[in-house]
């Protein structure tokens, strides 16, 4: 406020410092109000722009596929395929064009974005896969308590059926994810060679860490005898 009033007296020869008349006070107040309005508007627009720039790491078609994949091994297959599709774009790999075209009805077009955005997608999808596995482990522990009568079973029959199926499919889901992680590690290491920007490096490092954790965890899970149907 002082700076604004001082500026007003500098550029108005009729007004001396310390003797600002009513007219100048009104003008100064209006100037302050105008500047305040501009600042609020700028902040508001900035918030809108930030929200607009927040990227969803799934496409709309992928969101639906993930939502529909209630069984854990099928969920993991959807997540790993979503990652595979991003590697195709990053590596400019056209060897799968026929399959990509065939999948368009179900999966939509390949994801778009900068290299940094696609690498960030991969890191976030890997983390989601880990989170989904962790959630299932927690549910398995709950199921054990249910069997022992330690907690009340108030789940509906459909939910109980899904949980039972997921218990059976858990080993397959873990090893399918670990197989994918083994495929991803060489790709990530190759993409991390040379000078790359900090955001890309951070996404690659997170993905490598996730892959290594997945592979290590899979060593403690017995391998299943069957194969999961791919999405």
C-alpha positions as CSV (number, residue, x, y, z in Angstrom):
1,X,0.0,0.0,0.0
2,X,2.8,2.4,0.9
3,X,4.6,1.7,-2.4
4,X,1.4,2.4,-4.4
5,X,0.8,5.7,-2.6
6,X,4.4,6.7,-2.9
7,X,4.2,6.0,-6.7
8,X,1.0,8.0,-6.9
9,X,2.7,11.1,-5.4
10,X,5.8,10.7,-7.6
11,X,3.7,10.8,-10.8
12,X,1.1,13.4,-9.7
13,X,2.7,16.9,-9.3
14,X,-0.3,18.3,-7.4
15,X,0.2,15.9,-4.5
16,X,2.9,16.0,-2.0
17,X,4.1,13.1,0.2
18,X,2.1,13.0,3.4
19,X,-0.6,15.3,1.9
20,X,-2.6,13.0,-0.3
21,X,-6.1,14.4,-0.9
22,X,-9.4,12.4,-1.0
23,X,-9.3,12.1,-4.8
24,X,-5.9,10.5,-4.7
25,X,-6.9,8.2,-1.9
26,X,-9.9,7.0,-3.8
27,X,-7.7,6.4,-6.9
28,X,-5.1,4.6,-4.8
29,X,-7.8,2.4,-3.2
30,X,-9.2,1.6,-6.6
31,X,-5.7,0.8,-7.9
32,X,-5.1,-1.6,-4.9
33,X,-8.4,-3.3,-5.5
34,X,-7.7,-3.6,-9.2
35,X,-4.2,-5.1,-8.5
36,X,-5.7,-7.4,-5.9
37,X,-8.4,-8.6,-8.4
38,X,-5.7,-9.2,-11.1
39,X,-3.6,-11.2,-8.6
40,X,-6.6,-13.3,-7.6
41,X,-7.5,-13.9,-11.2
42,X,-3.9,-14.9,-12.1
43,X,-3.8,-17.3,-9.2
44,X,-7.1,-18.8,-10.1
45,X,-6.0,-19.3,-13.8
46,X,-2.8,-20.8,-12.6
47,X,-4.7,-23.3,-10.5
48,X,-6.8,-24.2,-13.5
49,X,-3.7,-24.6,-15.7
50,X,-2.1,-26.9,-13.1
51,X,-5.2,-29.0,-12.9
52,X,-5.4,-29.2,-16.7
53,X,-1.8,-30.3,-16.8
54,X,-2.2,-33.2,-14.3
55,X,-1.9,-36.3,-16.5
56,X,-3.9,-39.4,-15.9
57,X,-1.5,-42.3,-16.4
58,X,-4.2,-44.5,-18.0
59,X,-6.1,-43.8,-21.2
60,X,-9.9,-43.8,-20.9
61,X,-10.1,-47.3,-22.5
62,X,-7.5,-48.6,-20.1
63,X,-9.4,-47.2,-17.1
64,X,-12.4,-49.3,-18.1
65,X,-10.3,-52.4,-18.6
66,X,-8.6,-52.0,-15.2
67,X,-12.0,-51.5,-13.6
68,X,-13.5,-54.6,-15.2
69,X,-10.5,-56.8,-14.3
70,X,-11.6,-58.0,-10.8
71,X,-9.5,-61.1,-10.7
72,X,-6.0,-60.3,-9.8
73,X,-4.2,-62.2,-12.5
74,X,-6.3,-60.5,-15.2
75,X,-5.8,-57.2,-13.5
76,X,-2.0,-57.7,-13.7
77,X,-2.3,-58.7,-17.4
78,X,-4.1,-55.5,-18.1
79,X,-1.5,-53.4,-16.3
80,X,1.5,-55.1,-17.9
81,X,0.0,-54.7,-21.3
82,X,-0.6,-51.0,-20.6
83,X,3.1,-50.7,-19.8
84,X,4.0,-52.7,-23.0
85,X,2.0,-50.2,-25.1
86,X,4.0,-47.3,-23.7
87,X,7.3,-49.0,-24.4
88,X,6.1,-49.4,-28.0
89,X,5.6,-45.6,-28.3
90,X,8.8,-44.7,-26.5
91,X,10.9,-47.0,-28.6
92,X,9.0,-46.2,-31.8
93,X,8.6,-50.0,-32.2
94,X,6.4,-50.7,-35.2
95,X,6.8,-54.5,-35.1
96,X,3.5,-54.8,-33.3
97,X,1.4,-52.6,-35.5
98,X,-0.9,-55.4,-36.7
99,X,-1.7,-56.4,-33.1
100,X,-2.1,-52.7,-32.0
101,X,-4.6,-52.2,-34.8
102,X,-6.4,-55.4,-33.8
103,X,-6.6,-54.2,-30.2
104,X,-8.0,-50.7,-31.0
105,X,-11.6,-51.7,-30.5
106,X,-10.8,-52.8,-26.9
107,X,-7.8,-50.8,-26.0
108,X,-8.2,-47.7,-28.1
109,X,-5.2,-45.9,-29.7
110,X,-1.7,-46.1,-28.3
111,X,-1.1,-43.7,-25.5
112,X,0.4,-40.3,-26.4
113,X,2.7,-38.0,-24.5
114,X,6.3,-36.9,-24.2
115,X,9.0,-39.4,-23.3
116,X,9.1,-38.2,-19.8
117,X,5.3,-38.5,-19.5
118,X,5.3,-42.0,-20.8
119,X,8.1,-43.1,-18.5
120,X,6.2,-41.5,-15.6
121,X,3.1,-43.5,-16.7
122,X,5.2,-46.7,-16.6
123,X,6.5,-46.0,-13.1
124,X,3.0,-45.2,-11.8
125,X,1.4,-48.3,-13.4
126,X,4.1,-50.5,-11.9
127,X,3.4,-49.0,-8.5
128,X,-0.3,-49.6,-8.9
129,X,0.4,-53.3,-9.7
130,X,2.5,-53.5,-6.5
131,X,-0.3,-51.8,-4.6
132,X,-2.9,-54.2,-6.0
133,X,-0.8,-57.2,-5.0
134,X,-0.3,-55.7,-1.5
135,X,-4.0,-55.2,-1.1
136,X,-4.6,-58.8,-2.0
137,X,-2.1,-60.0,0.6
138,X,-3.9,-57.9,3.2
139,X,-7.2,-59.5,2.1
140,X,-5.6,-63.0,2.3
141,X,-4.7,-62.3,5.9
142,X,-8.2,-61.2,6.5
143,X,-9.5,-64.4,5.0
144,X,-7.4,-66.4,7.3
145,X,-8.9,-64.5,10.2
146,X,-12.3,-65.2,8.9
147,X,-11.6,-68.9,8.7
148,X,-10.5,-68.9,12.3
149,X,-13.5,-66.9,13.4
150,X,-11.4,-64.0,14.6
151,X,-13.5,-61.5,12.7
152,X,-17.1,-61.3,11.6
153,X,-17.8,-62.3,8.0
154,X,-20.1,-59.6,6.7
155,X,-19.0,-59.7,3.1
156,X,-21.6,-60.3,0.4
157,X,-21.4,-63.5,-1.6
158,X,-20.1,-61.9,-4.8
159,X,-17.2,-60.2,-2.9
160,X,-16.5,-63.5,-1.1
161,X,-16.3,-65.3,-4.5
162,X,-13.9,-62.7,-5.9
163,X,-11.7,-63.0,-2.9
164,X,-11.6,-66.8,-3.1
165,X,-10.7,-66.6,-6.8
166,X,-8.0,-64.0,-6.1
167,X,-6.5,-66.3,-3.4
168,X,-6.2,-69.1,-6.0
169,X,-4.8,-66.8,-8.7
170,X,-2.4,-64.9,-6.5
171,X,0.7,-67.0,-7.4
172,X,0.0,-66.6,-11.1
173,X,-0.5,-62.9,-10.8
174,X,2.8,-62.4,-8.9
175,X,4.8,-64.5,-11.4
176,X,3.2,-62.9,-14.4
177,X,4.2,-59.5,-13.0
178,X,7.7,-60.7,-12.2
179,X,8.1,-62.1,-15.8
180,X,7.1,-58.7,-17.1
181,X,9.5,-56.9,-14.7
182,X,12.3,-59.1,-16.1
183,X,11.4,-57.9,-19.6
184,X,11.3,-54.3,-18.5
185,X,14.6,-54.1,-16.7
186,X,16.8,-54.2,-19.9
187,X,14.5,-51.7,-21.6
188,X,14.7,-49.3,-18.7
189,X,18.5,-49.6,-18.4
190,X,18.8,-48.9,-22.1
191,X,16.6,-45.9,-21.9
192,X,18.6,-44.6,-18.9
193,X,21.9,-44.7,-20.8
194,X,23.4,-41.3,-21.8
195,X,22.3,-37.9,-20.7
196,X,18.6,-37.6,-20.0
197,X,16.6,-35.0,-18.1
198,X,16.0,-35.2,-14.4
199,X,12.3,-36.2,-14.7
200,X,13.0,-39.1,-17.1
201,X,15.8,-40.2,-14.8
202,X,13.6,-40.2,-11.8
203,X,10.8,-42.2,-13.5
204,X,13.3,-44.8,-14.8
205,X,14.9,-45.1,-11.3
206,X,11.5,-45.6,-9.7
207,X,10.6,-48.2,-12.3
208,X,13.8,-50.1,-11.9
209,X,13.4,-50.2,-8.2
210,X,9.8,-51.5,-8.5
211,X,10.9,-54.2,-11.0
212,X,13.7,-55.4,-8.7
213,X,11.3,-55.5,-5.7
214,X,8.7,-57.5,-7.7
215,X,11.3,-60.0,-8.9
216,X,12.6,-60.4,-5.3
217,X,9.1,-60.9,-3.9
218,X,8.2,-63.5,-6.6
219,X,11.1,-65.7,-5.3
220,X,9.1,-66.3,-2.1
221,X,5.9,-67.3,-4.0
222,X,5.5,-70.9,-5.3
223,X,5.2,-71.0,-9.1
224,X,1.7,-71.9,-10.4
225,X,1.2,-74.9,-12.8
226,X,-1.3,-73.2,-15.1
227,X,-1.2,-70.2,-17.4
228,X,-3.2,-67.0,-17.2
229,X,-5.3,-66.0,-20.2
230,X,-3.9,-62.8,-21.7
231,X,-6.0,-59.7,-22.1
